[in-house]
């Protein structure tokens, strides 16, 4: 089975269809008349396609014997997760400080 970054082809197919559906829905939302309601149909169709593709898998869920023979364990996942959480909290904190400190100040150019 072909995988890219450990992700199967089906996820890329779903991402492509959803991206295409969002683009078509945005284009249809700018249309005049009854065509502007077509975006609901596009989103519903892609949602139905997603449900069909998720619940009808093409390959068996049982792992092969070759995959059981060689396993790699990542023991540093806890430390990397803590680092990711700390970076996310710093990013959110910096954004809050920026919003509170800089956005309320009006811009007054010197003429």
MDTraj code that builds the backbone (N, CA, C; nanometers):
import mdtraj as md
import numpy as np

residues = "UNK UNK UNK UNK UNK UNK UNK UNK UNK UNK UNK UNK UNK UNK UNK UNK UNK UNK UNK UNK UNK UNK UNK UNK UNK UNK UNK UNK UNK UNK UNK UNK UNK UNK UNK UNK UNK UNK UNK UNK UNK UNK UNK UNK UNK UNK UNK UNK UNK UNK UNK UNK UNK UNK UNK UNK UNK UNK UNK UNK UNK UNK UNK UNK UNK UNK UNK UNK UNK UNK UNK UNK UNK UNK UNK UNK UNK UNK UNK UNK UNK UNK UNK UNK UNK UNK UNK UNK UNK UNK UNK UNK UNK UNK UNK UNK UNK UNK UNK UNK UNK UNK UNK UNK UNK UNK UNK UNK UNK UNK UNK".split()
xyz = np.array([
    [0.0837, -0.1177, 0.0000],
    [0.0000, 0.0000, 0.0000],
    [0.0882, 0.1240, 0.0000],
    [0.0576, 0.2180, -0.0855],
    [0.1369, 0.3402, -0.0955],
    [0.1019, 0.4351, 0.0177],
    [0.2057, 0.4853, 0.0824],
    [0.1848, 0.5791, 0.1920],
    [0.2784, 0.6972, 0.1752],
    [0.2293, 0.8136, 0.2105],
    [0.3107, 0.9340, 0.2120],
    [0.3061, 0.9881, 0.3541],
    [0.4217, 0.9956, 0.4178],
    [0.4332, 1.0403, 0.5568],
    [0.3478, 0.9540, 0.6496],
    [0.3305, 0.8269, 0.6173],
    [0.2518, 0.7368, 0.6998],
    [0.1019, 0.7514, 0.6831],
    [0.0592, 0.8304, 0.5867],
    [-0.0831, 0.8543, 0.5630],
    [-0.1210, 0.7878, 0.4320],
    [-0.2326, 0.7198, 0.4312],
    [-0.2773, 0.6499, 0.3119],
    [-0.3289, 0.7430, 0.2040],
    [-0.3499, 0.6860, 0.0867],
    [-0.3957, 0.7623, -0.0286],
    [-0.5379, 0.8153, -0.0080],
    [-0.6198, 0.7417, 0.0653],
    [-0.7586, 0.7814, 0.0854],
    [-0.7744, 0.9161, 0.1534],
    [-0.6850, 0.9463, 0.2466],
    [-0.6929, 1.0760, 0.3141],
    [-0.6619, 1.1901, 0.2182],
    [-0.5672, 1.1683, 0.1279],
    [-0.5373, 1.2713, 0.0290],
    [-0.6533, 1.2891, -0.0690],
    [-0.7205, 1.1806, -0.1023],
    [-0.8378, 1.1896, -0.1904],
    [-0.9481, 1.2707, -0.1220],
    [-0.9729, 1.2404, 0.0058],
    [-1.0749, 1.3162, 0.0793],
    [-1.0372, 1.4631, 0.0931],
    [-0.9107, 1.4915, 0.1205],
    [-0.8663, 1.6310, 0.1324],
    [-0.8829, 1.7044, 0.0002],
    [-0.8538, 1.6369, -0.1108],
    [-0.8722, 1.6992, -0.2421],
    [-1.0188, 1.7309, -0.2684],
    [-1.1067, 1.6336, -0.2406],
    [-1.2495, 1.6568, -0.2642],
    [-1.3035, 1.7681, -0.1750],
    [-1.2600, 1.7743, -0.0484],
    [-1.3091, 1.8792, 0.0400],
    [-1.2557, 2.0160, -0.0015],
    [-1.1302, 2.0231, -0.0429],
    [-1.0760, 2.1511, -0.0901],
    [-1.1500, 2.1974, -0.2154],
    [-1.1756, 2.1047, -0.3063],
    [-1.2512, 2.1382, -0.4267],
    [-1.3926, 2.1821, -0.3923],
    [-1.4557, 2.1162, -0.2950],
    [-1.5914, 2.1522, -0.2542],
    [-1.5956, 2.2912, -0.1915],
    [-1.4949, 2.3248, -0.1125],
    [-1.4916, 2.4584, -0.0508],
    [-1.4747, 2.5652, -0.1580],
    [-1.3885, 2.5400, -0.2560],
    [-1.3690, 2.6380, -0.3636],
    [-1.4977, 2.6557, -0.4439],
    [-1.5628, 2.5451, -0.4797],
    [-1.6880, 2.5547, -0.5561],
    [-1.7963, 2.6221, -0.4733],
    [-1.8023, 2.5928, -0.3435],
    [-1.9030, 2.6556, -0.2577],
    [-1.8793, 2.8056, -0.2475],
    [-1.7539, 2.8466, -0.2379],
    [-1.7248, 2.9908, -0.2345],
    [-1.7606, 3.0581, -0.3657],
    [-1.7330, 2.9916, -0.4761],
    [-1.7697, 3.0491, -0.6055],
    [-1.9208, 3.0568, -0.6221],
    [-1.9925, 2.9548, -0.5784],
    [-2.1380, 2.9561, -0.5905],
    [-2.2037, 3.0544, -0.4946],
    [-2.1389, 3.0834, -0.3839],
    [-2.1984, 3.1783, -0.2900],
    [-2.2003, 3.3204, -0.3458],
    [-2.1139, 3.3482, -0.4423],
    [-2.1113, 3.4813, -0.5038],
    [-2.2065, 3.4931, -0.6221],
    [-2.2693, 3.3828, -0.6609],
    [-2.3582, 3.3833, -0.7768],
    [-2.4905, 3.4508, -0.7419],
    [-2.5609, 3.4884, -0.8447],
    [-2.6915, 3.5526, -0.8274],
    [-2.8019, 3.4494, -0.8467],
    [-2.9112, 3.4680, -0.7752],
    [-3.0292, 3.3848, -0.7947],
    [-3.0205, 3.2508, -0.7238],
    [-3.0823, 3.1514, -0.7861],
    [-3.0935, 3.0195, -0.7239],
    [-2.9605, 2.9443, -0.7231],
    [-2.8655, 2.9825, -0.8066],
    [-2.7361, 2.9135, -0.8109],
    [-2.6569, 2.9338, -0.6822],
    [-2.6883, 3.0379, -0.6079],
    [-2.6142, 3.0631, -0.4843],
    [-2.6445, 2.9583, -0.3775],
    [-2.7569, 2.8875, -0.3913],
    [-2.7903, 2.7824, -0.2964],
    [-2.7270, 2.6485, -0.3335],
    [-2.6565, 2.6420, -0.4428],
    [-2.5911, 2.5198, -0.4856],
    [-2.4767, 2.4769, -0.3963],
    [-2.4234, 2.5709, -0.3172],
    [-2.3122, 2.5361, -0.2285],
    [-2.3563, 2.4361, -0.1220],
    [-2.4824, 2.4425, -0.0803],
    [-2.5326, 2.3443, 0.0163],
    [-2.5313, 2.2043, -0.0445],
    [-2.5681, 2.1941, -0.1695],
    [-2.5661, 2.0651, -0.2380],
    [-2.4252, 2.0108, -0.2562],
    [-2.3314, 2.0997, -0.2859],
    [-2.1927, 2.0570, -0.3032],
    [-2.1371, 2.0033, -0.1720],
    [-2.1600, 2.0754, -0.0629],
    [-2.1105, 2.0314, 0.0681],
    [-2.1785, 1.9012, 0.1098],
    [-2.3088, 1.8893, 0.0829],
    [-2.3811, 1.7659, 0.1172],
    [-2.3290, 1.6482, 0.0351],
    [-2.2999, 1.6705, -0.0925],
    [-2.2487, 1.5627, -0.1778],
    [-2.1111, 1.5161, -0.1315],
    [-2.0249, 1.6082, -0.0968],
    [-1.8918, 1.5701, -0.0494],
    [-1.9010, 1.5049, 0.0887],
    [-1.9944, 1.5495, 0.1707],
    [-2.0156, 1.4832, 0.2993],
    [-2.0622, 1.3398, 0.2822],
    [-2.1532, 1.3173, 0.1869],
    [-2.1994, 1.1817, 0.1578],
    [-2.0854, 1.0965, 0.1027],
    [-2.0037, 1.1540, 0.0152],
    [-1.8879, 1.0828, -0.0375],
    [-1.7901, 1.0468, 0.0737],
    [-1.7697, 1.1362, 0.1688],
    [-1.6814, 1.1096, 0.2817],
    [-1.7343, 0.9945, 0.3656],
    [-1.8626, 0.9955, 0.3950],
    [-1.9218, 0.8872, 0.4743],
    [-1.9079, 0.7541, 0.4012],
    [-1.9306, 0.7533, 0.2715],
    [-1.9178, 0.6297, 0.1941],
    [-1.7743, 0.5797, 0.1953],
    [-1.6781, 0.6687, 0.1727],
    [-1.5382, 0.6263, 0.1689],
    [-1.4848, 0.5868, 0.3054],
    [-1.5380, 0.6422, 0.4130],
    [-1.4912, 0.6055, 0.5464],
    [-1.5456, 0.4704, 0.5884],
    [-1.6709, 0.4436, 0.5593],
    [-1.7334, 0.3209, 0.6075],
    [-1.7182, 0.2021, 0.5140],
    [-1.6624, 0.2204, 0.3969],
    [-1.6383, 0.1087, 0.3068],
    [-1.4881, 0.1059, 0.2751],
    [-1.4067, 0.0507, 0.3646],
    [-1.2624, 0.0468, 0.3383],
    [-1.2282, -0.0554, 0.2294],
    [-1.1209, -0.0303, 0.1578],
    [-1.0814, -0.1172, 0.0480],
    [-0.9860, -0.2274, 0.0922],
    [-0.9137, -0.2090, 0.1996],
    [-0.8163, -0.3071, 0.2441],
    [-0.8515, -0.3570, 0.3826],
    [-0.8104, -0.4779, 0.4166],
    [-0.8405, -0.5315, 0.5499],
    [-0.7686, -0.4530, 0.6590],
    [-0.8283, -0.4518, 0.7780],
    [-0.7721, -0.3765, 0.8893],
    [-0.6638, -0.4529, 0.9636],
    [-0.6506, -0.5827, 0.9407],
    [-0.5503, -0.6617, 1.0113],
    [-0.4117, -0.6332, 0.9549],
    [-0.3124, -0.6169, 1.0418],
    [-0.1777, -0.5881, 0.9934],
    [-0.1129, -0.7121, 0.9324],
    [-0.0182, -0.6906, 0.8454],
    [0.0557, -0.8003, 0.7840],
    [0.1547, -0.8594, 0.8821],
    [0.2034, -0.9801, 0.8505],
    [0.3034, -1.0415, 0.9371],
    [0.4359, -0.9690, 0.9278],
    [0.4632, -0.9048, 0.8145],
    [0.5897, -0.8339, 0.7983],
    [0.5973, -0.7126, 0.8895],
    [0.4860, -0.6473, 0.9135],
    [0.4850, -0.5296, 0.9992],
    [0.5043, -0.5655, 1.1459],
    [0.4642, -0.6867, 1.1868],
    [0.4810, -0.7282, 1.3255],
    [0.6258, -0.7614, 1.3585],
    [0.7044, -0.7995, 1.2594],
    [0.8408, -0.8427, 1.2850],
    [0.9316, -0.7267, 1.3219],
    [0.9069, -0.6092, 1.2696],
    [0.9964, -0.4950, 1.2910],
    [0.9148, -0.3767, 1.3392],
    [0.9317, -0.3414, 1.4657],
    [0.8601, -0.2274, 1.5228],
    [0.9601, -0.1289, 1.5796],
    [0.9291, -0.0016, 1.5637],
    [1.0122, 0.1049, 1.6180],
    [0.9304, 0.1769, 1.7238],
    [0.9880, 0.1912, 1.8415],
    [0.9211, 0.2607, 1.9510],
    [0.9862, 0.3964, 1.9706],
    [0.9042, 0.4959, 1.9903],
    [0.9526, 0.6312, 2.0108],
    [0.9339, 0.6676, 2.1575],
    [1.0439, 0.6690, 2.2327],
    [1.0355, 0.6950, 2.3754],
    [1.0419, 0.8436, 2.4083],
    [1.0697, 0.9279, 2.3116],
    [1.0800, 1.0719, 2.3381],
    [0.9509, 1.1458, 2.3064],
    [0.8435, 1.0741, 2.2836],
    [0.7181, 1.1389, 2.2442],
    [0.6643, 1.2284, 2.3546],
    [0.6856, 1.1912, 2.4805],
    [0.6357, 1.2716, 2.5920],
    [0.7069, 1.4066, 2.5948],
    [0.8386, 1.4061, 2.5765],
    [0.9145, 1.5307, 2.5812],
    [0.8807, 1.6207, 2.4620],
    [0.8644, 1.5611, 2.3452],
    [0.8282, 1.6417, 2.2288],
    [0.6864, 1.6966, 2.2406],
    [0.5971, 1.6213, 2.3000],
    [0.4607, 1.6695, 2.3205],
    [0.4592, 1.7850, 2.4195],
    [0.5376, 1.7745, 2.5269],
    [0.5467, 1.8850, 2.6232],
    [0.6050, 2.0100, 2.5582],
    [0.7053, 1.9927, 2.4730],
    [0.7638, 2.1060, 2.4027],
    [0.6626, 2.1691, 2.3073],
    [0.5842, 2.0879, 2.2393],
    [0.4819, 2.1395, 2.1487],
    [0.3735, 2.2155, 2.2245],
    [0.3324, 2.1636, 2.3390],
    [0.2313, 2.2317, 2.4208],
    [0.2861, 2.3639, 2.4725],
    [0.4116, 2.3653, 2.5164],
    [0.4722, 2.4895, 2.5654],
    [0.4812, 2.5936, 2.4543],
    [0.5205, 2.5518, 2.3346],
    [0.5275, 2.6452, 2.2218],
    [0.3893, 2.6980, 2.1849],
    [0.2888, 2.6116, 2.1886],
    [0.1529, 2.6561, 2.1571],
    [0.1027, 2.7555, 2.2610],
    [0.1307, 2.7302, 2.3888],
    [0.0884, 2.8238, 2.4934],
    [0.1597, 2.9581, 2.4796],
    [0.2875, 2.9564, 2.4456],
    [0.3604, 3.0824, 2.4243],
    [0.3055, 3.1576, 2.3037],
    [0.2699, 3.0859, 2.1994],
    [0.2118, 3.1504, 2.0816],
    [0.0777, 3.2150, 2.1155],
    [-0.0060, 3.1441, 2.1872],
    [-0.1366, 3.1986, 2.2262],
    [-0.1185, 3.3161, 2.3207],
    [-0.0272, 3.3040, 2.4161],
    [-0.0004, 3.4149, 2.5089],
    [0.0518, 3.5377, 2.4373],
    [0.1427, 3.5198, 2.3430],
    [0.1943, 3.6329, 2.2652],
    [0.0869, 3.6988, 2.1825],
    [-0.0028, 3.6205, 2.1252],
    [-0.1126, 3.6772, 2.0476],
    [-0.2069, 3.7573, 2.1367],
    [-0.2342, 3.7067, 2.2560],
    [-0.3217, 3.7790, 2.3496],
    [-0.2571, 3.9102, 2.3913],
    [-0.1268, 3.9076, 2.4210],
    [-0.0567, 4.0309, 2.4590],
    [-0.0573, 4.1303, 2.3436],
    [-0.0401, 4.0815, 2.2223],
    [-0.0441, 4.1702, 2.1060],
    [-0.1815, 4.2333, 2.0899],
    [-0.2858, 4.1534, 2.1023],
    [-0.4214, 4.2056, 2.0862],
    [-0.4528, 4.3073, 2.1950],
    [-0.4159, 4.2772, 2.3187],
    [-0.4466, 4.3684, 2.4296],
    [-0.3620, 4.4949, 2.4233],
    [-0.2356, 4.4823, 2.3867],
    [-0.1452, 4.5961, 2.3948],
    [-0.1368, 4.6829, 2.2718],
    [-0.1521, 4.6276, 2.1524],
    [-0.1243, 4.7056, 2.0322],
    [-0.2459, 4.7375, 1.9479],
    [-0.3429, 4.6510, 1.9426],
    [-0.4565, 4.6765, 1.8537],
    [-0.5491, 4.7875, 1.9033],
    [-0.5692, 4.8087, 2.0351],
    [-0.6595, 4.9165, 2.0738],
    [-0.6038, 5.0558, 2.0496],
    [-0.4732, 5.0707, 2.0353],
    [-0.4138, 5.2033, 2.0148],
    [-0.4432, 5.2526, 1.8740],
    [-0.4999, 5.3730, 1.8631],
    [-0.5285, 5.4254, 1.7289],
    [-0.3998, 5.4698, 1.6604],
    [-0.4003, 5.4641, 1.5293],
    [-0.2848, 5.5076, 1.4505],
    [-0.3076, 5.6526, 1.4105],
    [-0.2145, 5.7391, 1.4496],
    [-0.2249, 5.8817, 1.4176],
    [-0.0985, 5.9239, 1.3447],
    [-0.1071, 5.9418, 1.2146],
    [0.0129, 5.9821, 1.1397],
    [0.0473, 6.1270, 1.1671],
    [0.1765, 6.1561, 1.1654],
    [0.2233, 6.2937, 1.1855],
    [0.2253, 6.3641, 1.0499],
    [0.1498, 6.4719, 1.0399],
    [0.1436, 6.5458, 0.9140],
    [0.2205, 6.6730, 0.9216],
])
top = md.Topology()
chain = top.add_chain()
for i, resn in enumerate(residues, 1):
    res = top.add_residue(resn, chain, resSeq=i)
    for name in ("N", "CA", "C"):
        top.add_atom(name, md.element.get_by_symbol(name[0]), res)
traj = md.Trajectory(xyz[None], top)
